[in-house]
Amino acid sequence: MDYNTTQKKIILPEYGRNIQKMAEYLFEIEDRDERTKAAHELVSIMINMSPAVKDTKDHKQKIWDFLAQMCEYKLDIDYPFEIMNVAELANTERLPYTTGKIKYRHYGLMIERLISAACDYEEGEEKVQLIKMIANHMKKTYVAWNKKSVNDSIIINDLYHISQGKLVLDEDTKLMHVVVAPPKPASNNYGKKKNKNRKKK
C-alpha cells in the first residue's frame, strides 16, 4: 500500500493528489495541441472544484498560474495568459525599508519630512499658512495617537523643536479643534438576551 509519506510531495495540497497526477500526465501527451486541449480540461476541473474562486478577480488566470506551478513551469503548451512564476517573485529584490529614527513617533516620519521641506520654503504669507497647516495636522495625529485632547501650545512647542527653531508660531495661535473619539461601550450580550427572554414570557 502506498502512503502519502512515501509518495512525491504535492505542490498544491488544496487540489489533492489526483489533480497533481493529472497535471503530471500532461507531460505524457506527445502532441502539443492535444496537450494544450487536455490542460484546458484540467483547468475547468480545478475551477469546478473551487466554485468560490469564480468570485475573485482574474480567477481563470490564477488557475492557469496554479497549473503551471504544479507542473514546475516545465509544461510546453499554449497558455491563454502570461504565467506568473512564484519562484521568480520570491527572488525579487526587496525595496529598502526606512530605518531612520523618529524622535516624535506619534507624529510619524511624514510630518518630519514636511517640516524639513517647510524650513527651506521662501519666507512669506504662503510659508506662514504652510506652517499652520502642518501644526494642524500634527494636532490631529497627536489626538489620534494618544486618544486625548492636547493644548495648542504643546503642538507649537513640538513644531519648534522638530524644526530646530526654524518654524515658529505665536503662542496665542489657535489651531483647529479636534474631537477626541469617545471609547466604544462594552457590549452586554447577556443583558440583551435576558431582556429578550422577558419579552417572550
C-alpha positions as CSV (number, residue, x, y, z in Angstrom):
1,M,0.0,0.0,0.0
2,D,1.2,3.5,-0.9
3,Y,1.2,6.0,1.9
4,N,1.3,9.8,1.4
5,T,4.5,10.0,3.3
6,T,6.2,7.7,0.7
7,Q,4.8,9.5,-2.3
8,K,6.0,12.6,-4.1
9,K,5.2,15.8,-2.3
10,I,2.0,17.6,-3.6
11,I,2.9,21.1,-4.8
12,L,-0.6,22.5,-4.2
13,P,-2.2,20.4,-1.4
14,E,-5.5,22.2,-1.7
15,Y,-6.1,20.4,-5.1
16,G,-5.2,17.0,-3.9
17,R,-3.0,14.2,-5.3
18,N,-5.4,13.2,-8.1
19,I,-5.2,16.7,-9.7
20,Q,-1.4,16.6,-9.3
21,K,-1.3,13.2,-11.1
22,M,-3.5,14.6,-13.9
23,A,-1.1,17.6,-14.3
24,E,1.9,15.2,-14.4
25,Y,0.0,13.1,-17.1
26,L,0.0,16.1,-19.4
27,F,3.7,15.5,-19.9
28,E,3.0,12.1,-21.4
29,I,0.8,13.6,-24.2
30,E,3.2,14.0,-27.2
31,D,1.1,16.1,-29.5
32,R,1.3,19.7,-28.3
33,D,-2.2,20.7,-29.5
34,E,-3.7,17.7,-27.7
35,R,-1.6,18.5,-24.6
36,T,-2.9,22.1,-24.6
37,K,-6.5,20.8,-25.0
38,A,-6.1,18.5,-22.1
39,A,-4.7,21.3,-20.0
40,H,-7.8,23.4,-20.7
41,E,-10.0,20.5,-19.5
42,L,-7.9,20.1,-16.3
43,V,-8.2,23.9,-15.6
44,S,-12.0,23.5,-15.9
45,I,-12.0,20.7,-13.4
46,M,-9.9,22.8,-11.0
47,I,-12.3,25.7,-11.3
48,N,-15.3,23.4,-10.6
49,M,-13.5,22.1,-7.5
50,S,-13.4,25.6,-6.0
51,P,-16.6,27.5,-7.0
52,A,-15.7,30.4,-4.7
53,V,-12.7,31.2,-6.9
54,K,-15.1,32.4,-9.6
55,D,-15.9,35.4,-7.5
56,T,-12.3,36.6,-7.4
57,K,-10.8,38.9,-9.9
58,D,-8.9,37.3,-12.9
59,H,-9.8,33.8,-11.5
60,K,-9.0,32.0,-14.7
61,Q,-5.5,33.4,-14.9
62,K,-4.9,32.4,-11.3
63,I,-5.9,28.8,-12.0
64,W,-3.6,28.7,-15.0
65,D,-0.8,30.0,-12.7
66,F,-1.6,27.2,-10.3
67,L,-1.4,24.6,-13.1
68,A,1.9,26.0,-14.3
69,Q,3.2,25.8,-10.7
70,M,2.1,22.2,-10.3
71,C,4.0,21.4,-13.5
72,E,7.0,23.2,-12.1
73,Y,6.8,25.7,-15.1
74,K,8.1,23.0,-17.5
75,L,4.8,22.2,-19.3
76,D,5.1,23.1,-23.0
77,I,1.6,24.3,-24.0
78,D,-0.1,27.5,-25.4
79,Y,-1.1,29.3,-22.2
80,P,-4.1,31.7,-22.6
81,F,-2.4,34.0,-20.1
82,E,1.1,35.2,-19.3
83,I,2.2,32.9,-16.5
84,M,3.4,34.3,-13.2
85,N,6.3,32.4,-11.8
86,V,6.0,32.3,-8.0
87,A,9.7,31.3,-7.6
88,E,10.9,34.3,-9.5
89,L,8.7,36.6,-7.4
90,A,10.2,35.2,-4.2
91,N,13.7,36.0,-5.5
92,T,12.9,39.6,-6.5
93,E,14.9,42.2,-4.7
94,R,13.1,43.9,-1.8
95,L,12.9,47.6,-1.6
96,P,14.9,49.0,1.3
97,Y,12.8,50.0,4.4
98,T,13.5,53.3,6.0
99,T,15.2,52.6,9.3
100,G,15.8,56.2,10.3
101,K,15.0,57.0,13.9
102,I,11.8,59.1,14.5
103,K,12.2,61.2,17.6
104,Y,8.4,62.0,17.8
105,R,6.9,58.7,16.8
106,H,3.3,59.9,17.4
107,Y,3.7,62.4,14.5
108,G,5.4,60.0,12.1
109,L,8.1,60.3,9.5
110,M,5.9,62.1,7.0
111,I,5.4,65.1,9.4
112,E,9.2,65.3,9.9
113,R,9.7,65.4,6.2
114,L,7.0,68.1,5.8
115,I,8.7,70.2,8.5
116,S,12.1,69.8,6.8
117,A,10.7,70.9,3.5
118,A,8.9,73.9,5.1
119,C,12.2,75.0,6.7
120,D,13.6,75.7,3.2
121,Y,10.4,77.4,2.0
122,E,10.6,81.0,0.9
123,E,9.6,83.4,3.6
124,G,6.2,85.0,3.1
125,E,2.5,84.5,3.8
126,E,2.4,81.2,2.0
127,K,5.0,79.8,4.4
128,V,3.0,81.0,7.4
129,Q,0.0,79.2,6.1
130,L,2.1,76.1,5.4
131,I,3.4,76.1,8.9
132,K,-0.1,76.4,10.4
133,M,-1.3,73.6,8.1
134,I,1.5,71.3,9.4
135,A,0.7,72.3,13.0
136,N,-3.0,71.4,12.5
137,H,-2.0,68.1,11.0
138,M,0.3,67.4,14.0
139,K,-2.6,68.1,16.3
140,K,-4.8,65.6,14.5
141,T,-2.1,63.0,14.6
142,Y,-1.4,63.6,18.3
143,V,-5.0,63.1,19.2
144,A,-5.4,60.0,17.0
145,W,-2.3,58.5,18.7
146,N,-2.9,59.5,22.3
147,K,-6.8,59.4,22.3
148,K,-6.9,62.6,24.3
149,S,-7.1,66.3,23.7
150,V,-3.9,68.4,23.6
151,N,-3.1,72.0,24.3
152,D,-2.1,74.0,21.2
153,S,1.0,75.3,23.0
154,I,2.3,71.7,23.1
155,I,2.0,71.3,19.3
156,I,3.6,74.7,18.7
157,N,6.4,73.8,21.0
158,D,7.0,70.4,19.4
159,L,7.0,72.1,15.9
160,Y,9.6,74.5,17.1
161,H,11.9,71.7,18.5
162,I,11.4,69.3,15.5
163,S,12.3,72.2,13.1
164,Q,15.3,73.1,15.3
165,G,13.8,76.6,15.9
166,K,13.3,77.3,12.2
167,L,9.4,77.1,12.2
168,V,7.8,79.4,14.8
169,L,4.2,80.1,15.5
170,D,2.9,82.6,18.1
171,E,1.9,81.1,21.4
172,D,-1.6,82.5,21.0
173,T,-2.1,80.8,17.6
174,K,-5.4,79.0,17.6
175,L,-5.2,75.6,15.9
176,M,-8.2,73.6,14.6
177,H,-10.5,71.9,17.1
178,V,-10.0,68.2,17.0
179,V,-12.7,66.0,18.6
180,V,-11.5,63.0,20.7
181,A,-13.4,59.9,19.7
182,P,-15.3,58.5,22.7
183,P,-14.5,55.0,23.7
184,K,-16.8,52.3,22.4
185,P,-19.1,51.0,25.1
186,A,-18.6,47.3,26.0
187,S,-21.3,45.1,24.5
188,N,-23.6,43.5,27.0
189,N,-24.9,40.5,25.2
190,Y,-26.0,38.8,28.4
191,G,-28.3,41.7,29.3
192,K,-29.8,41.8,25.8
193,K,-30.6,38.0,25.9
194,K,-32.1,38.4,29.3
195,N,-34.4,41.2,28.1
196,K,-35.5,39.1,25.0
197,N,-36.4,36.2,27.3
198,R,-38.5,38.5,29.4
199,K,-40.4,39.8,26.4
200,K,-41.1,36.2,25.2
201,K,-42.7,35.4,28.6
